[in-house]
Amino acid sequence: MGENQHILSDKITLKELVLRFQSWIVVYKKKWKLLMAFALVGAVLGAIVSVLKKPIYHADTTFVLEQSGMGGMGNISGLASMLGINIGSIGGESGLFTGDNIMELYKSESMLSKTLLKPFDSVSNQNAGELLIDRYIYFNELEEKWEDDVDFSKIDFSLPQANFSIQQDSVLKEVVKEIKKSNLIVEKPDRKLNIIKVTIASKDQAFSKSFNENLVATVNEFYLKAKTKKTSENVRVLQHQSDSVRKVLDSKIKALANFQDRVPNPNPLLQEGMVPSKSIQVDIQASAAVYEEIVKNLEIAKINDRNNTPLIQIIDQPRYPLERAEIKLKIGIVLGAFICFVLGFVWIYLNTLYVTHLKS
């Protein structure tokens, strides 16, 4: 029974809760000047941050990824099968860039490195010969941040990448890591669609636009070459075979004409004299059949190669002025005052508990 009374005595009644709430109100009323001081300091800090923090410029490119392949070639495939041609061996859809693979391609170190080593074309045409990586190092002040580890005066990124020193490769890799971490966003606005959006965000408006355009162009070029590599190779091989067989066919036709010129009226009673002529005619017929088959395959391969390009259709490209993200002065003041007010509120609470605990 005594134990139950002890349990009941530990419970907080509504009256005690109200009294505690009123006591805290009294504490905060006494400390209102301190709370206002916290809010004022926060407003000043928010104003300073909003003024000193540079705006971020976003360059966006959106495009449609076409899943072409053998789609749209049903009639050709049916006609080819009637002629005994296996169209599947001539072309086909490669799974290299299906799905989200192309999004990872935009984030690859190879594509970003190639883009950084391309020229930076500013609107004012200043700093002629400047590369994108030089521009990135300049506006991020990396020369000062990395001066203890890197001597930028001895680094020339205009050299072929194969001739880069270990220090140049290290700087390039670090810049690529920074871009992937802070500047590059590749996403699908709608997962159900094949629309992809590439965003470059930086403190330099011209860099954002130029890097975005060069990155899309670099990936686009690589994409087209890789996607059409197989079909283009098929066209090249079939074209070479076609030209070779055509030369053989022309030479046999010429040989038959020469024979007929030398023996215009052969004696039909002498069968042996007709053997060379018949042999050349058999070669002509065989070469003509082979040539006809190769030409059929060549035309189908050309159609398949054309259907695989272009694979990327640009929808929107970055244009000046770029979208600008910044902390406005009013928002900075209000946000800074609110954050510091909350911090002051928590500090007064903890300090009061600490002083009360020491007194007790």
PEWOVEN-V820990 format. One record per residue. N is the residue number from 1. SS is DSSP state (helix for helix, strand for strand, loop for the rest). OMEGA is omega in radians with two decimals (none if undefined). Layout:
N;SS;OMEGA
N;SS;OMEGA
This chain:
1;loop;3.11
2;helix;3.11
3;helix;3.11
4;helix;3.12
5;helix;3.11
6;helix;3.11
7;helix;-3.13
8;helix;-3.10
9;helix;3.13
10;helix;-3.12
11;loop;3.12
12;loop;3.13
13;loop;3.14
14;helix;-3.14
15;helix;3.11
16;helix;3.13
17;helix;3.12
18;helix;-3.14
19;helix;3.11
20;helix;3.13
21;helix;3.13
22;helix;3.13
23;helix;3.10
24;helix;3.08
25;helix;3.11
26;helix;-3.14
27;helix;-3.09
28;helix;3.05
29;helix;3.11
30;helix;-3.07
31;loop;-3.05
32;helix;3.11
33;helix;3.11
34;helix;3.09
35;helix;3.11
36;helix;3.10
37;helix;3.07
38;helix;-3.12
39;helix;3.14
40;helix;3.10
41;helix;3.11
42;helix;3.12
43;helix;3.12
44;helix;3.12
45;helix;3.11
46;helix;3.10
47;helix;3.14
48;helix;3.14
49;helix;-3.12
50;helix;3.13
51;helix;-3.04
52;helix;-3.08
53;loop;-3.11
54;loop;3.11
55;loop;3.11
56;strand;-3.12
57;strand;-3.10
58;strand;3.04
59;strand;-3.05
60;strand;2.98
61;strand;3.07
62;strand;-3.13
63;strand;3.12
64;strand;3.07
65;strand;-3.11
66;loop;3.04
67;loop;-3.00
68;loop;3.12
69;loop;-3.06
70;loop;3.12
71;loop;3.14
72;loop;-3.12
73;loop;-3.11
74;helix;-3.13
75;helix;3.14
76;helix;3.14
77;helix;3.12
78;helix;3.13
79;helix;-3.13
80;helix;3.14
81;helix;3.08
82;helix;3.14
83;loop;3.13
84;loop;-3.12
85;loop;3.10
86;loop;-3.09
87;helix;3.13
88;helix;3.13
89;helix;-3.11
90;loop;-3.12
91;loop;3.12
92;loop;-3.09
93;loop;3.06
94;loop;-3.13
95;helix;-3.07
96;helix;-3.05
97;helix;3.06
98;loop;3.08
99;loop;-3.06
100;loop;-3.10
101;helix;-3.11
102;helix;3.08
103;helix;3.08
104;helix;3.09
105;helix;3.11
106;helix;-3.13
107;loop;-3.07
108;loop;-3.13
109;helix;-3.12
110;helix;-3.12
111;helix;3.14
112;helix;3.12
113;helix;3.11
114;helix;-3.14
115;helix;-3.13
116;helix;-3.10
117;loop;3.09
118;loop;-3.11
119;strand;3.04
120;loop;-3.11
121;loop;3.12
122;loop;-3.12
123;loop;-3.09
124;loop;-3.14
125;loop;3.06
126;loop;-3.14
127;loop;-3.13
128;loop;-3.12
129;loop;3.13
130;loop;3.11
131;strand;3.13
132;helix;3.13
133;helix;3.07
134;helix;3.12
135;helix;-3.14
136;helix;3.12
137;helix;-3.08
138;helix;-3.02
139;helix;3.02
140;loop;3.09
141;loop;-3.12
142;helix;3.10
143;helix;3.11
144;helix;-3.10
145;helix;-3.07
146;loop;-3.03
147;loop;3.13
148;loop;-3.06
149;loop;-3.03
150;loop;3.03
151;loop;-3.05
152;helix;3.13
153;helix;-3.13
154;helix;-3.09
155;loop;3.11
156;loop;-3.09
157;loop;3.11
158;loop;3.09
159;loop;3.03
160;loop;-3.06
161;helix;3.12
162;helix;-3.12
163;helix;-3.13
164;loop;3.02
165;loop;3.13
166;helix;3.14
167;helix;3.10
168;helix;3.10
169;helix;-3.14
170;helix;3.12
171;helix;3.14
172;helix;3.14
173;helix;3.13
174;helix;3.10
175;helix;3.09
176;helix;3.11
177;helix;3.14
178;helix;-3.14
179;helix;3.12
180;helix;-3.09
181;helix;-2.94
182;helix;-2.96
183;helix;-2.99
184;strand;3.04
185;strand;3.08
186;strand;-3.04
187;strand;2.99
188;loop;3.12
189;loop;3.10
190;loop;-3.08
191;loop;-3.12
192;loop;-3.08
193;loop;3.11
194;loop;3.11
195;strand;-3.11
196;strand;-3.12
197;strand;3.11
198;strand;-3.09
199;strand;3.01
200;strand;-3.12
201;strand;3.13
202;strand;3.14
203;loop;-3.13
204;loop;-3.07
205;helix;-3.12
206;helix;3.12
207;helix;-3.13
208;helix;-3.11
209;helix;-3.10
210;helix;-3.13
211;helix;3.12
212;helix;-3.11
213;helix;-3.13
214;helix;3.11
215;helix;3.13
216;helix;3.13
217;helix;-3.14
218;helix;3.14
219;helix;3.13
220;helix;-3.13
221;helix;3.12
222;helix;-3.13
223;helix;-3.11
224;helix;-3.13
225;helix;-3.11
226;helix;-3.09
227;helix;-3.08
228;loop;-3.09
229;helix;-3.09
230;helix;-3.12
231;helix;3.11
232;helix;3.10
233;helix;3.08
234;helix;3.12
235;helix;-3.11
236;helix;-3.14
237;helix;3.14
238;helix;3.10
239;helix;3.10
240;helix;3.11
241;helix;3.13
242;helix;3.13
243;helix;-3.13
244;helix;-3.14
245;helix;3.13
246;helix;3.09
247;helix;3.11
248;helix;-3.14
249;helix;3.12
250;helix;-3.14
251;helix;3.12
252;helix;3.10
253;helix;3.12
254;helix;3.12
255;helix;3.11
256;helix;3.12
257;helix;3.10
258;helix;3.13
259;helix;-3.14
260;helix;3.07
261;helix;-3.14
262;helix;3.14
263;loop;-3.07
264;loop;-3.09
265;loop;-3.13
266;loop;3.14
267;loop;-3.12
268;loop;-3.14
269;loop;-3.14
270;loop;-3.08
271;helix;-3.12
272;helix;3.14
273;helix;3.13
274;helix;-3.08
275;helix;3.13
276;helix;-3.12
277;helix;-3.14
278;helix;3.13
279;helix;3.13
280;helix;3.13
281;helix;3.09
282;helix;3.11
283;helix;3.13
284;helix;-3.14
285;helix;3.13
286;helix;3.13
287;helix;3.13
288;helix;3.12
289;helix;3.12
290;helix;-3.12
291;helix;3.13
292;helix;-3.14
293;helix;-3.13
294;helix;3.14
295;helix;3.10
296;helix;-3.14
297;helix;-3.13
298;helix;-3.14
299;helix;3.11
300;helix;3.12
301;helix;3.11
302;helix;3.11
303;helix;3.13
304;helix;3.13
305;helix;3.11
306;helix;-3.14
307;helix;3.14
308;loop;-3.14
309;loop;-0.14
310;loop;-3.09
311;loop;3.13
312;strand;3.10
313;strand;-3.12
314;strand;3.09
315;strand;-3.14
316;strand;3.09
317;loop;3.14
318;loop;3.11
319;loop;3.08
320;loop;-0.15
321;loop;3.14
322;loop;3.08
323;strand;-3.02
324;strand;3.10
325;strand;-3.12
326;loop;3.07
327;loop;3.13
328;loop;-3.03
329;helix;-3.12
330;helix;-3.14
331;helix;3.13
332;helix;3.14
333;helix;-3.10
334;helix;-3.11
335;helix;3.12
336;helix;3.12
337;helix;-3.12
338;helix;-3.11
339;helix;-3.13
340;helix;3.07
341;helix;3.11
342;helix;3.10
343;helix;3.09
344;helix;3.11
345;helix;-3.13
346;helix;-3.12
347;helix;3.12
348;helix;3.14
349;helix;-3.12
350;helix;3.14
351;helix;3.12
352;helix;3.09
353;helix;-3.10
354;helix;-3.13
355;helix;3.14
356;helix;-3.14
357;helix;3.12
358;helix;-3.13
359;helix;-3.12
360;loop;none
